[in-house]
């Protein structure tokens, strides 16, 4: 059981990393898409944000679907949608098709995020969850980092066509890996009856929404770094390849700090301190970094800081949800997350177009971090009341 759960986590890591790579296909191809396809910075922002558009409407029913047909089947459907979206984007350069292909691929990504988070929660004990979630969360970062490093080369050799097809190939490899290896913890039927009682209610529901808001704004701030960072550096005179390589440092560094942060939270019980201090420091660095020398060092420090609280933030909804509420509760969590991840890049892209520079969009990540901290402050004020209420119910 112990070795099996780490193998399962490895499979989920690989498959979800493909989603990170696919998300980054637009940000790392932005300059060529503007030159070859005639897209504006605002349209680039729409394509980045629209990847999560259907998450607003699909995360909740996706959780319900997973309760009905099982998490594994839901994930496999999601991987096929991601592959289909990549193929469509590769074979049609028109704006409406690019938009539709991005939405289709994003719908698959929604199903992965909702169900895989539940899978990890099902497989690991509460004391192991921050570490497991830290590793799981870093899969997204790994995929984005691979994109930052490899997409400029793919663009040079094959153009956007090759980039989009590579994202489809990764999704198909993930499909095969999940099919062959993943199974539920008890080797039984994962499906559950979808009843009204499966919904979190009252304070529990509100806490899950707050946790989703914290996770959404935190990731939106992080996304501004790797989505608009390459363009911002290119505006200063760097080549696209050099800019992508430098920005990728923040992701490689965070791949160390994300699981490390989960481990530290497990051992010290100070995950809440990481959630407060790290986004605050990251916000300051994002705001001032365009004016600092040695960008490679700055992005390395930023990556080491921003990754530390990720596992602890992802563990927040589990503290407010009973086991029978997890499938639908994670749907609520990701509905909130996706709403923010759609809105933030679109606003950032509009700001970049209005001011004529990608640097403004990059720096908007600092405001996102601040909004995430506000959500967590409210969560902290209410979680103890929730624990007392649940304790009273158990003792009654």
Residue pairs with C-beta under 8 A, 6 or more apart in sequence:
1 185
5 123
5 124
5 185
7 181
8 119
8 123
8 181
8 182
8 183
9 120
9 123
9 132
9 135
9 136
11 177
11 178
11 181
11 182
12 116
12 119
12 120
12 136
12 139
12 178
12 182
13 135
13 136
13 138
13 139
13 142
14 139
14 173
14 174
14 177
15 75
15 79
15 112
15 116
15 171
15 174
15 175
15 177
15 178
16 112
16 113
16 116
16 136
16 139
16 140
16 143
16 174
17 139
17 140
17 142
17 143
17 146
17 170
18 79
18 82
18 143
18 167
18 170
18 171
18 173
18 174
19 82
19 108
19 109
19 112
19 113
19 140
19 143
19 171
20 139
20 140
20 141
20 142
20 143
20 144
20 145
20 146
20 147
21 143
21 144
21 146
21 147
21 166
21 167
21 170
22 51
22 82
22 85
22 86
22 105
22 109
22 143
22 167
22 170
22 171
23 48
23 51
23 109
23 140
23 143
23 144
23 147
24 143
24 144
24 147
24 148
24 151
24 226
24 227
25 86
25 89
25 147
25 151
25 160
25 163
25 164
25 167
26 33
26 44
26 47
26 48
26 51
26 102
26 227
27 44
27 48
27 147
27 226
27 227
27 228
27 230
27 231
28 147
28 148
28 151
28 152
28 155
28 163
28 230
28 244
29 151
29 155
29 160
29 163
30 41
30 44
30 230
30 231
31 231
31 234
31 240
32 155
32 159
32 160
32 240
33 39
33 44
33 160
34 40
34 41
34 44
36 93
36 159
36 160
37 93
37 95
37 98
37 160
39 47
39 95
40 353
41 231
41 349
41 352
41 353
41 358
41 361
42 349
42 350
42 352
42 353
43 95
43 349
44 349
45 345
45 346
45 348
45 349
45 350
45 352
45 353
45 361
46 99
46 346
46 349
47 98
47 99
47 102
48 223
48 227
48 345
48 349
49 341
49 342
49 343
49 344
49 345
49 346
49 349
50 99
50 102
50 103
50 106
50 342
51 102
51 103
51 105
51 106
51 109
52 106
52 109
52 110
52 338
52 341
52 342
53 103
53 106
53 338
53 342
54 103
54 106
54 107
54 110
54 338
55 106
55 109
55 110
55 113
55 334
55 335
55 337
55 338
55 339
55 341
55 342
56 335
56 338
56 339
56 342
57 335
58 107
58 110
58 111
59 110
59 113
59 114
59 331
59 332
59 333
59 334
59 335
59 337
59 338
60 328
60 331
60 332
60 335
61 331
62 74
62 110
62 111
62 114
62 115
62 331
62 334
63 114
63 115
63 118
63 327
63 328
63 329
63 330
63 331
63 332
63 334
64 194
64 327
64 328
64 331
65 74
65 111
66 74
66 111
66 114
66 115
66 118
66 327
67 191
67 192
67 193
67 194
67 198
67 327
67 328
68 191
68 192
68 194
69 191
70 184
70 189
70 190
70 191
71 115
71 116
71 118
71 119
71 122
71 184
71 190
71 327
72 178
72 182
72 183
72 184
72 190
74 111
74 114
74 115
75 111
75 112
75 115
75 116
75 119
75 178
75 182
76 175
76 178
76 179
77 108
77 111
78 107
78 108
78 109
78 110
78 111
78 112
78 115
79 108
79 112
79 171
79 172
79 174
79 175
79 178
80 108
80 171
80 175
81 104
81 105
81 107
81 108
81 111
82 105
82 108
82 109
82 112
82 167
82 168
82 171
83 108
83 168
83 169
83 171
83 172
83 175
84 104
84 105
84 108
84 168
85 101
85 102
85 103
85 104
85 105
85 106
85 107
85 108
85 168
86 101
86 105
86 164
86 165
86 166
86 167
86 168
86 171
87 164
87 165
87 168
88 97
88 100
88 101
88 104
89 97
89 98
89 101
89 102
89 105
89 160
89 164
90 160
90 161
90 162
90 164
90 165
90 168
91 161
92 98
92 101
93 160
101 164
105 167
108 171
110 334
110 338
113 334
113 337
114 330
114 331
114 334
116 136
117 136
117 314
117 330
117 333
117 334
118 326
118 327
118 330
119 182
120 129
120 132
120 133
120 136
121 129
121 318
121 326
121 330
122 184
122 185
122 326
123 132
123 185
124 132
126 318
127 266
128 266
129 311
129 315
129 318
130 261
130 262
130 263
130 265
130 266
130 271
130 311
130 312
130 315
131 259
131 262
131 263
131 265
131 266
131 311
132 262
132 311
133 262
133 310
133 311
133 314
133 315
134 258
134 259
134 260
134 261
134 262
134 263
134 265
134 310
134 311
134 314
135 258
135 259
135 262
135 311
136 314
137 258
137 310
137 311
137 314
138 254
138 255
138 258
138 259
138 307
138 310
141 251
141 254
141 255
141 258
141 307
142 251
142 255
143 170
144 226
144 251
145 248
145 251
145 252
145 255
148 226
148 230
148 244
148 245
148 247
148 248
148 251
149 244
149 245
149 248
150 166
151 163
151 244
152 240
152 241
152 244
153 241
154 162
154 163
154 166
155 162
155 163
158 165
184 190
192 198
192 324
192 327
194 328
197 324
198 324
198 325
198 327
198 328
199 205
199 325
199 328
199 329
200 208
200 320
200 321
200 322
200 325
200 328
200 329
200 332
203 320
203 382
203 385
203 386
203 389
204 320
204 321
204 322
204 325
204 329
204 386
205 329
205 332
206 382
207 316
207 317
207 319
207 320
207 379
207 382
207 383
207 386
208 317
208 320
208 321
208 329
208 332
208 333
208 336
209 332
209 333
209 336
210 375
210 376
210 378
210 379
210 382
211 313
211 316
211 317
211 320
211 333
211 375
211 379
212 317
212 332
212 333
212 334
212 335
212 336
212 337
213 336
213 337
213 340
213 371
213 372
213 375
214 275
214 313
214 316
214 372
214 373
214 375
214 376
214 379
215 313
215 314
215 316
215 333
215 336
215 337
215 372
216 336
216 337
216 338
216 339
216 340
216 341
216 344
216 372
217 340
217 344
217 368
217 369
217 371
217 372
217 375
218 279
218 309
218 310
218 313
218 368
218 369
218 372
219 337
219 340
219 341
220 340
220 341
220 344
220 345
220 365
220 368
221 279
221 282
221 283
221 286
221 365
221 366
221 367
221 368
221 369
221 372
222 306
222 365
223 341
223 344
223 345
223 365
224 286
224 344
224 345
224 348
224 361
224 362
224 363
224 364
224 365
224 368
225 247
225 250
225 286
225 299
225 302
225 306
225 362
225 365
226 247
226 248
226 250
226 251
227 345
227 348
227 361
228 348
228 352
228 358
228 359
228 361
228 362
229 243
229 247
229 250
229 299
229 362
230 240
230 243
230 244
230 247
231 243
231 358
232 290
232 357
232 358
232 359
232 361
232 362
233 242
233 243
233 246
233 247
233 295
234 240
234 243
235 357
235 358
235 359
238 246
246 295
246 296
246 299
247 299
249 296
249 299
249 300
249 303
250 299
250 300
250 302
250 303
250 306
251 303
252 303
253 299
253 300
253 301
253 302
253 303
253 304
253 307
254 303
254 304
254 306
254 307
254 310
255 307
256 303
256 304
256 307
257 303
257 304
257 305
257 306
257 307
257 308
258 307
258 308
258 310
258 311
259 311
260 307
260 308
261 274
261 278
261 307
261 308
261 309
261 310
261 311
261 312
262 310
262 311
262 312
264 270
264 274
264 308
265 271
265 274
265 311
265 312
265 315
271 309
271 311
271 312
271 315
272 312
272 380
274 308
274 309
274 312
275 309
275 312
275 313
275 376
276 373
276 376
278 305
278 306
278 308
278 309
279 306
279 309
279 369
279 372
279 373
280 369
280 373
281 305
282 302
282 305
282 306
282 369
283 365
283 366
283 367
283 368
283 369
283 370
284 366
285 298
285 301
285 302
285 305
286 302
286 362
286 363
286 365
286 366
286 369
287 363
287 366
289 295
289 298
289 299
289 302
290 359
290 362
290 363
292 298
313 376
316 379
317 329
317 330
317 333
318 326
319 383
319 387
320 329
320 383
320 386
321 329
321 330
344 364
344 368
345 361
347 364
348 360
348 361
348 364
349 361
351 360
351 361
351 364
352 358
352 359
352 360
352 361
354 360
